[in-house]
Amino acid sequence: MLLTFKGGIHPPENKHITEELEFVDLAPPGICFVPLQQHIGAPSNPVVNIGDTVVQGQLIAGASGFVSANVHAPVSGRVIEIVAVPTVYQTQMCIAIEYDSEMDGHVIPDTTPDTDSMSAADIINAIREAGIVGLGGAAFPTAVKLSPPPEKKIDVLVVNGAECEPYLTVDDVLMRTYPNELIEGIRVTLKALGLNRAVIGIEDNKSGAVAAMRSALSEVNPDVTIEVIPLKTKYPQGAEKQLIYSTLRRVVPSRGLPMDVGVIVQNIGTIYSIYEALYRGKPLYERFVTVSGAMIKRPGNYRIKIGTPLSDVAEQCGGLKGDPAKIVIGGPMCGISVHTMEMPVVKGTSGILFLSEDEVSLEDFSPCIRCGKCVRKCPVGLVPCDIGNAVENGKIEQTENLNPYDCIMCGSCTYVCPSNRPLSHFIKIAQQRLKKR
């Protein structure tokens, strides 16, 4: 019997569009707009000036605190301006680099670092220097996540290969394409944490990924325990708390963190970036992205430079078939609908969806009919309808005892609501207004 959690939903997967398509490198855009903040925490500080020449992989902005992240040049060229640009994190200051093809190259060393001789602190520092953040969407600085407080006793690393969001297939293709590299990335991450056990949770609709990762495990040193655990395909299987329960049967407490139950979770894409940083000396200046939806002519899985505008992505993917009903950064459940094609790809961009009217709901919402579907499907046991009604009626104080902060913003309640009520949005409003109080 496949492992899973209580609640959850089964939206149309729509993964067939890209799941069999191998990675393709998109060409660098004419100008990369690289945000100074594309991570949780403080924005980074520029270390280059307008007019400077930079080389691909060069540090262009340094972390401004413990919870921050370095930013590196995705292309070689010249810094032409530092300008405010709309991003998924609202309008941010960006370093604009004009690409110069004659300068192609990077500062990645040709020699492979000796990871066996590196200490845990050395590994974490290398990850920090490479500017790695969580690539599952949250973009929390990875070096910070791998440095839990000493009172938190971590005993297992959970690797998130669930990729439960509809349309997205980039993690699936990553596991089938680079399984050996991922195993090495897991091993070096275990060393950074001082652990010898990891579990990899993969939904059972990715049988090829399960087989590839298990095959790669046959060559692992026996003093490290790494297990692949097939999980029931159900959304939001890839949410941290649900993944931890499904793989380990541990319950993260209300408003708690995975480290409270001895767990660190890392997305499979983050693990690959750790591998590239430690075994190739490569900073995080590009990432794999699923480009999909009915309105894009050539959907696929692409390696894209950070800072590439969505308009460049669409053009290199054959262009659009017409005006999309929505453009979504990320997946359709947890992603963000954006209003401009000039937004740049950032470190947390796992998907870009150009959706037709048939793929989205554009209807207005109506009053709650008290059917209870949102309650039955909520994976964290909330009563979304009551929170939504309280917010709609301006009674924010009533939401305080309904635990809105436990919401993981998966959107399951909104998806199943027959009245088309934006329940996740209401819960976010409750969180924001309670925080202000």
Residue, then its C-alpha position, 0 to 999 in steps of 0.5 A: m500500500l502506497l504511503t500518503f497523508k489525510g486529505g488532498i485532491h487529484p487535479p488533472e495532472n497534465k504532465h503528459i505534455t512535457e514528461e517525455l521531453e529531454f532538457v534543452d538549453l535556451a540561448p541567453p537573452g539580449i539582456c538579463f535582469v537579475p534581481l537582488q532579491q530572489h530568495i527569502g531574507a534580506p536582498s543582496n548588495p551589488v558588488v558591481n557598477i554600471g559599465d563593469t564587464v562581468v563573466q558568467g558565474q562571477l559574483i555580482a551581488g553579495a549576501s547582506g546577512f545570515v538569511s540572504a544569498n549571493v547572486h552571480a552573473p548568468v551571462s558574460g557581458r556588460v552591466i548597463e543599469i541597476v533598475a527596478v523591474p517587476t518580479v514574482y517578489q513584487t518590484q525589485m532592483c535588478i542588475a541588467i547585464e547586456y549579453d556579449s557572445e564574444m565573451d562566452g565563458h565562465v569562472i567555474p574551475d576545471t578541477t573537481p573539488d575533493t569533497d572527501s577532504m572537506s569538512a561539514a563547515d567547508i561544504i556549507n560554506a561552498i553552498r553559501e558561496a554558490g548562492i544556492v536556495g531552495l528550488g522547489g519554490a520557497a527559495f529559502p537560503t540552503a546554507v541556512k537550512l543546513s545549519p539548524p540550531p544545536e538544540k534541534k537534533i536532526d537524524v534524517l534528510v528527506v529529499n523531495g522528488a514528489e513534484c505533485e504540482p500539475y504540468l510540472t515535470v522538471d524534477d521527474v526528468l532531472m531524476r531520470t537524466y542525472p540519477n548518479e549526480l543526484i545520489e552524490g549530491i545527497r551524499v555530500t548533503l548528508k555529510a554537511l548535516g553529519l547524518n548517514r540516512a536519507v529518504i527520497g519521496i517520489e510519487d508513483n506516477k514517476s515510475g521511471a524516476v523511481a527505477a533510475m534512482r534505485s539503480a543509481l543507489s546500487e553503487v552507493n557506499p554501504d555506510v550511507t543509508i539512502e532509501v527511495i520511497p514510492l508515494k501515492t500520487k495525490y496533491p499536495q504530496g510534495a508539501e513539507k509536512q505532508l511529505i514528512y508524514s508520508t515518508l516517516r510518519r512524523v507529525v510536524p506540530s502546529r506552526g512548527l518546522p520540520m527540524d522540530v521532528g528531526v528532519i531537514v527537507q531538500n528539493i531534488g532540484t536543490i540537491y542537483s545544484i548542491y552537486e554542481a556547486l561541490y563537484r563542478g564549482k558552479p554557482l546557481y545562475e541557471r536552472f531547469v524550468t518546465v514551460s507548458g500550457a495550451m498557449i505555448k507552441r513548443p512546451g518542454n523542459y528547458r535550462i534557462k539563465i536566471g534573469t531571462p524575461l518571460s518574453d524571451v522564453a516564449e519566443q525561444c519556445g516557438g511563440l504563443k498561439g494567442d493571448p493567454a488567459k493566464i500566465v503562471i509562474g510555478g505550478p497552477m495550484c501554488g504558483i503566481s499569476v503575473h501580469t507582464m511578459e517582462m518579468p525575469v526568471v528567478k532562482g525559484t521559478s520551477g515552471i512557466l505556464f501559458l494557459s488558455e481559457d479552457e485551463v483556468s477558471l474565470e468565474d466570479f465566486s458566490p456565497c458559501i453553501r456549507c458543503g464541507k468539501c474544503v474541510r474534508k480535503c484540507p491536508v492540515g485539518l483547517v476549516p477554510c470555509d469559516i476562515g473565508n466567511a469571517v474574512e469576507n464579513g470583516k471579522i478578522e478576530q474570529t479567525e485567530n482560533l481557526n489556526p490560519y497560520d497552519c495553512i500551507m497555501c496549497g489551494s486544495c480548498t479553492y480547487v474543490c469549492p463548488s461556489n468558486r470561492p478564493l479560500s486560499h486568498f481569504i486565508k492569506i488575508a487573515q494571516q496578513r491582518l492578524k500579523k498587523r494586529 
